[in-house]
Amino acid sequence: MKNLTFLLITIVVCLSNRTNAQWTIKNINEDSYHSGIIKFKDNSLGIWMKSNCSVIDGYDTGSSVLKTTDNGETWETKPLNINFNFYDFQFIGDSSIFAICHFGLYTDNSRSILLKSDNLGENWDSIAIFPKQTIRTLHFFDNDTGIVPGYNCFYRTTDGGSSWDTISVSQGGFETITNLCSPTTEIVYATGVKSTSQHSYSYILMKTENKGTTWNIISSFSNELTSIYFIDENTGFVGTELDSIYKTTDGGLTWVGTQVTNEEFNIVRSIQFVSDTLGFATGSLAEVTGGVKYSNFFISKTVDGGTTWDSYDTLGIPITCIHFINDSTGFVAGYYELIMKTNGIIDQLPDDYPWHLTENNGIDEKKISNSETIVYPNPTDGIFFVQNKNSTNEIKSINIINITGQTIVNSKPVYYNKPISFDLSYFKAGMYLISIRYSNKTETLKILKR
């Protein structure tokens, strides 16, 4: 009897751990397509800011801030009577937050605005206005000294934003700075775009060692740098628009790249490390593939300091930002104001995941929930994807069968949770069967070729 009781307890514990070892949805707004930036000040207090507002007649609409004080379990909306598009924000000291935002996109009234809250996001004041500038990031060393990158220069303040000095850059300057990262109290790294000739650009990494007083370009890349994270002065990472994360161990002088997923067009949008060895990254598809519009994202994890990455690459709402408080509590933010929380496991989407919000072109949500495999888009004009959403039941083969029972496309190599593409472009319109053989059963789904 004791052995049976122990066995039952063990099963319950294992099932409980399995249930908890996944992402859970903490916020979503189906009436909004906006994405956001998420950061935590400590283990309890976090802020989410909308990072891509809609544009109506040239004006950004729908600003909002979400705040949590219970480790991300619940989020409260902090209304703003302003229509700003937030690009970045930073916690400073015990109660301050600086934020950079933009107003009047594509209009003559376009300007970037520096905001500050002295009560952790409850109220905001405008500190500085930068006319005709699109400033996408900021860094403050304390409440007085900070930098923001403008067009072909940096602006630097030592009085909390009341006045600004213009800092030029050697080696011909740059056009846009997209990311800043400060691993020490003096050093800041910056990623940007530099024009080399008409319609030709290089993507640069810059560095200051004196709190932004002087800057130097230290390396360049052939692909756009979409994210940056430095653990210390020497060890850092940059993500690119082509699914690669590059690592440096000499302060940015030399780099070694690693492809993160099997989809070479994924944009690495966010990187974060919680120790020298444990890091996370996320991003989403860079472009429409083969004329098929669909939604995809990935979440990646490294346990060896960024030498190798394990990735969960799946259909779903695009993810734009990742933030881990520690090795066992993390968050991602995506479109539809989505915020998801995990205990450290990067795969296993929740059972209540809103599949109906993905760009699935008519996929039946009920069928998605009941089937272990997703087929999208359905109907299709030719190219479509098959993906297993159950990581515990391996797909052995996939065959495409016409209405006469003839196999017209044989199976491809199958990977856990990896989208597999098929092409019916050269076959006539009509209904086709997708025969999927798992390790323990066979399932048949339908797809309509238009």
C-alpha positions in Angstrom: 0.0 0.0 0.0 2.8 2.4 0.9 4.5 1.6 -2.5 1.2 2.3 -4.3 0.8 5.6 -2.4 4.3 6.7 -3.2 3.8 5.8 -6.9 0.6 7.9 -7.1 2.3 10.8 -5.4 5.2 10.5 -7.8 2.9 10.5 -10.8 1.0 13.5 -9.5 4.2 15.4 -9.0 5.5 14.6 -12.4 2.3 15.6 -14.1 2.3 18.8 -12.0 5.8 19.6 -13.1 4.9 18.9 -16.7 1.9 21.2 -16.5 4.0 24.0 -15.0 6.9 23.5 -17.3 5.6 25.7 -20.0 4.6 29.2 -21.0 1.5 30.7 -19.5 -0.4 33.7 -20.9 -0.5 36.7 -18.5 -1.8 39.4 -20.8 -3.4 39.6 -24.3 -5.5 42.2 -26.1 -7.3 40.7 -29.1 -8.4 44.2 -30.2 -4.8 45.4 -30.5 -2.1 44.3 -32.9 0.6 46.2 -31.0 3.8 44.7 -29.7 5.8 45.9 -26.7 9.0 46.1 -24.7 9.2 44.3 -21.4 11.7 44.9 -18.6 11.8 44.2 -14.8 13.4 46.4 -12.1 13.5 43.5 -9.6 11.8 40.2 -9.0 8.4 41.8 -8.5 8.1 45.0 -10.5 8.0 45.1 -14.3 6.9 47.4 -17.0 5.6 46.8 -20.5 5.5 49.6 -23.0 3.8 49.6 -26.4 6.5 49.7 -29.1 4.6 49.9 -32.3 1.4 52.0 -32.4 -1.0 52.2 -35.3 -0.6 55.2 -37.6 -3.6 57.1 -38.7 -3.1 60.2 -40.9 0.5 60.3 -39.9 -0.1 60.2 -36.1 0.8 57.4 -33.8 -2.2 56.2 -31.8 -2.9 54.1 -28.8 -0.1 54.5 -26.3 -0.3 52.5 -23.1 1.9 51.2 -20.3 1.3 47.9 -18.4 2.7 47.5 -14.9 3.1 44.4 -12.6 4.1 44.3 -8.9 3.6 40.6 -8.4 6.2 39.0 -10.5 4.2 39.2 -13.7 1.2 37.3 -12.6 -1.1 40.3 -13.1 -0.7 43.5 -15.2 -2.5 46.8 -14.6 -3.0 49.3 -17.4 -1.6 52.8 -16.8 -3.5 55.1 -19.1 -1.6 57.8 -21.0 -3.3 60.9 -22.4 -0.7 61.0 -25.2 -0.2 59.2 -28.5 3.4 58.1 -28.5 5.3 55.2 -30.0 7.7 53.9 -27.3 11.1 52.6 -28.5 13.0 52.0 -25.3 13.0 52.6 -21.6 15.3 52.2 -18.6 15.0 51.9 -14.8 17.3 54.3 -12.9 17.8 54.2 -9.1 14.9 53.4 -6.7 12.0 55.0 -8.5 12.9 56.6 -11.8 12.3 55.5 -15.4 13.5 57.2 -18.6 11.7 56.4 -21.8 12.3 57.5 -25.4 9.3 57.7 -27.7 8.2 59.2 -31.1 5.3 61.3 -32.2 3.9 62.3 -35.6 5.5 59.6 -37.7 5.9 60.6 -41.4 4.7 64.2 -40.7 6.3 67.6 -40.6 5.6 67.6 -36.9 7.7 64.4 -36.4 9.8 64.4 -33.2 11.3 62.2 -30.6 10.5 62.9 -26.9 12.3 61.9 -23.7 9.9 61.1 -20.9 10.7 60.5 -17.2 8.7 59.0 -14.4 9.8 59.5 -10.8 7.2 57.1 -9.3 7.9 53.9 -11.3 5.5 54.6 -14.2 2.5 56.0 -12.4 3.0 59.5 -13.9 5.2 60.9 -16.7 6.8 64.2 -17.6 8.3 65.4 -20.9 12.0 66.1 -20.3 13.3 66.9 -23.8 12.1 67.2 -27.4 14.2 66.3 -30.4 12.5 67.8 -33.6 12.9 65.8 -36.8 14.7 63.0 -35.1 13.7 59.3 -34.8 15.6 58.2 -31.7 15.2 54.5 -31.0 17.2 53.9 -27.9 18.7 55.6 -24.8 21.1 55.0 -21.9 21.3 56.8 -18.6 24.2 56.2 -16.2 22.3 57.9 -13.4 19.5 60.5 -13.0 21.8 63.2 -14.4 24.1 61.8 -17.1 22.6 60.1 -20.2 23.0 59.7 -23.9 20.6 59.4 -26.9 21.6 58.8 -30.5 20.4 61.2 -33.1 21.0 61.4 -36.8 24.8 61.3 -37.4 25.6 62.3 -33.8 24.9 61.6 -30.1 23.2 63.9 -27.7 24.6 63.9 -24.1 23.2 65.4 -21.0 24.7 65.9 -17.5 21.7 67.7 -15.9 18.9 65.2 -16.3 17.9 66.3 -19.8 17.6 70.0 -19.3 20.5 70.7 -21.7 22.3 68.6 -24.3 25.7 68.6 -25.9 26.1 67.3 -29.5 28.8 64.6 -29.8 30.2 63.9 -33.2 31.7 60.6 -34.2 35.1 59.9 -35.9 35.4 57.8 -39.0 32.6 59.7 -40.8 29.8 59.1 -38.4 26.7 57.1 -39.0 23.0 57.5 -40.0 21.1 55.5 -37.3 21.8 53.9 -34.0 19.4 51.1 -33.2 20.6 49.6 -29.9 22.7 50.6 -26.9 24.2 48.3 -24.2 26.3 49.2 -21.2 28.2 46.4 -19.5 30.1 48.7 -17.1 29.6 52.1 -15.5 31.7 53.8 -18.2 31.4 51.7 -21.3 28.6 51.7 -23.8 28.3 49.7 -27.1 26.1 50.8 -29.9 24.8 49.1 -33.1 24.0 51.3 -36.1 23.8 51.8 -39.9 26.5 53.7 -41.9 26.1 54.8 -45.5 29.2 53.9 -47.5 27.9 55.1 -50.9 24.6 55.7 -52.6 22.2 52.8 -51.8 25.1 51.0 -50.0 25.3 50.5 -46.2 27.5 48.9 -43.6 26.3 47.8 -40.2 28.6 49.0 -37.4 29.4 48.4 -33.8 30.6 51.5 -31.9 32.0 52.0 -28.4 32.6 54.7 -25.8 34.8 54.2 -22.8 34.0 57.6 -21.1 30.2 57.7 -20.7 29.6 58.9 -24.2 32.0 61.7 -24.5 33.9 60.2 -27.4 32.9 57.3 -29.7 34.8 55.0 -32.1 33.6 52.5 -34.7 35.3 49.2 -33.8 33.8 46.6 -36.2 31.4 46.3 -39.1 29.0 43.6 -40.5 27.4 42.8 -43.8 24.0 42.2 -42.3 21.8 44.5 -40.1 22.4 44.2 -36.3 19.0 43.9 -34.7 19.9 43.2 -31.1 22.8 43.5 -28.7 23.8 42.2 -25.2 27.2 42.4 -23.5 27.9 40.4 -20.3 31.0 42.4 -19.5 33.5 44.6 -21.3 34.9 41.8 -23.4 32.1 39.2 -23.9 29.1 40.2 -26.0 26.5 39.2 -28.5 24.7 40.7 -31.5 21.7 39.3 -33.3 21.1 39.8 -37.0 18.3 39.9 -39.5 19.3 36.5 -40.9 18.9 34.2 -37.9 22.5 34.5 -36.6 23.9 35.5 -33.3 27.6 36.6 -33.2 29.8 36.3 -30.2 32.9 38.3 -29.2 35.3 37.7 -26.4 37.7 40.6 -27.1 35.4 43.6 -26.8 34.0 43.5 -30.3 37.2 43.3 -32.4 36.5 39.8 -33.7 33.2 37.8 -33.9 32.1 34.2 -34.4 28.6 33.6 -35.7 26.1 30.8 -35.0 22.8 30.2 -36.8 20.0 30.0 -34.2 17.3 28.1 -36.0 16.7 26.3 -39.3 14.9 29.3 -40.7 17.5 31.5 -42.3 15.2 34.6 -42.5 14.4 34.9 -38.8 15.2 38.2 -37.2 17.0 38.0 -33.8 15.1 40.7 -32.0 16.1 40.3 -28.4 19.1 38.7 -26.4 19.6 38.5 -22.7 22.0 36.6 -20.4 21.4 35.9 -16.7 24.9 34.5 -16.1 28.1 33.9 -18.0 26.7 30.7 -19.5 22.9 30.9 -19.5 21.3 33.1 -22.1 18.1 33.5 -24.0 17.1 35.0 -27.4 13.9 35.5 -29.4 12.7 36.8 -32.7 10.4 36.1 -35.6 10.3 35.7 -39.3 11.8 38.5 -41.3 9.7 38.3 -44.5 7.0 36.6 -46.4 8.3 33.3 -47.9 7.1 32.1 -51.3 4.2 34.5 -51.4 2.7 32.8 -48.3 1.9 35.1 -45.4 2.1 33.4 -42.0 3.2 34.0 -38.5 6.2 32.4 -36.9 8.5 32.9 -33.9 11.4 31.3 -32.1 12.7 31.2 -28.5 16.3 30.1 -28.0 18.4 29.1 -25.0 22.1 28.6 -24.5 23.8 26.9 -21.5 27.4 27.2 -22.8 27.8 31.0 -23.1 26.4 31.3 -26.6 28.5 28.8 -28.3 25.4 26.7 -29.2 21.7 27.5 -29.0 18.7 25.2 -28.6 15.6 26.7 -30.2 11.9 26.3 -30.1 10.7 27.5 -33.5 7.0 27.4 -34.1 3.9 28.9 -35.7 2.4 31.6 -33.5 2.1 35.3 -32.7 5.4 37.1 -33.5 7.6 37.7 -30.4 9.6 40.9 -30.2 11.2 40.9 -26.7 12.5 38.6 -24.1 13.4 39.3 -20.4 14.5 36.8 -17.8 14.6 37.8 -14.2 16.7 34.8 -13.3 17.3 31.3 -14.5 13.8 30.1 -13.6 11.5 33.1 -14.3 11.3 34.6 -17.8 8.9 36.6 -20.0 8.4 37.2 -23.7 6.3 40.0 -25.3 4.7 39.9 -28.7 1.9 41.3 -30.9 -1.6 41.7 -29.5 0.0 42.9 -26.3 0.9 39.3 -25.6 2.9 38.7 -22.4 3.8 35.1 -21.6 5.7 33.8 -18.5 7.8 30.6 -18.1 9.7 28.9 -15.3 12.7 28.4 -17.6 11.4 26.0 -20.2 11.4 27.6 -23.6 8.9 25.2 -25.4 5.4 23.9 -24.7 2.9 26.6 -25.5 -0.1 26.8 -23.2 -3.3 24.9 -23.9 -5.2 28.2 -24.2 -2.8 29.7 -26.7 -4.8 32.0 -29.1 -4.2 30.2 -32.4 -7.1 32.1 -34.0 -5.0 35.3 -33.8 -2.2 33.9 -36.0 -2.2 34.6 -39.7 -3.3 31.1 -40.6 -5.6 31.9 -43.5 -8.6 29.9 -42.3 -7.2 27.2 -40.1 -9.9 25.9 -37.8 -8.8 26.6 -34.2 -10.6 23.5 -32.9 -8.8 21.3 -35.4 -5.5 22.8 -34.3 -6.3 22.2 -30.7 -7.2 18.5 -31.3 -4.6 17.6 -33.8 -1.0 17.1 -32.8 0.1 18.8 -36.1 -0.5 22.2 -37.6 -1.0 22.7 -41.4 -0.8 26.3 -42.7 -1.9 28.2 -44.7 -5.0 26.2 -45.5 -6.3 26.8 -48.2 -3.0 27.3 -50.0 -1.9 28.6 -53.4 1.0 26.2 -53.4 3.5 26.4 -50.6 2.3 25.2 -47.2 3.9 24.1 -43.9 3.4 21.1 -41.7 4.5 21.4 -38.0 4.3 19.0 -35.0 3.2 20.9 -31.9 3.6 17.9 -29.6 7.3 17.6 -28.8 6.8 14.1 -27.2 5.4 12.4 -30.2 7.9 12.2 -33.0 6.8 12.4 -36.7 8.3 9.6 -38.7 7.0 10.5 -42.1 4.7 12.8 -44.1 3.1 11.9 -47.4 0.8 14.1 -49.6 -1.9 12.0 -51.3 -4.3 13.1 -54.1 -8.0 12.1 -54.3 -7.2 9.0 -56.3 -5.0 7.7 -53.4 -1.7 8.3 -55.2 1.2 9.6 -53.2 2.4 12.7 -55.0 4.9 14.0 -52.5 7.1 11.8 -50.3 8.1 12.6 -46.8 10.9 14.9 -45.9 13.3 14.7 -42.9 11.3 15.7 -39.9 12.5 17.6 -36.8 10.8 18.2 -33.5 8.6 21.3 -33.7 10.2 22.5 -36.9 8.0 23.7 -39.8 8.4 21.5 -42.9 7.5 23.1 -46.2 5.7 21.4 -49.1 4.9 22.8 -52.6 1.7 22.0 -54.5 2.3 24.8 -57.0 2.5 22.4 -60.0 -0.5 20.3 -59.0 -4.1 21.1 -60.0 -6.5 22.7 -57.6 -8.5 20.5 -55.3 -8.5 18.6 -52.0 -5.4 16.7 -50.9 -4.7 14.4 -47.9 -1.7 14.7 -45.6 -0.8 11.4 -44.1 1.3 11.8 -41.0 2.9 8.8 -39.3 3.9 9.3 -35.7 5.9 6.9 -33.5 2.7 5.5 -32.1 -0.1 6.3 -34.6 -1.1 7.7 -38.0 -3.1 10.9 -38.6 -4.7 12.2 -41.8 -5.4 15.9 -42.4 -6.9 17.7 -45.4 -5.5 20.7 -47.3 -7.2 22.6 -50.1 -5.1 23.7 -53.1 -6.7 26.8 -54.7 
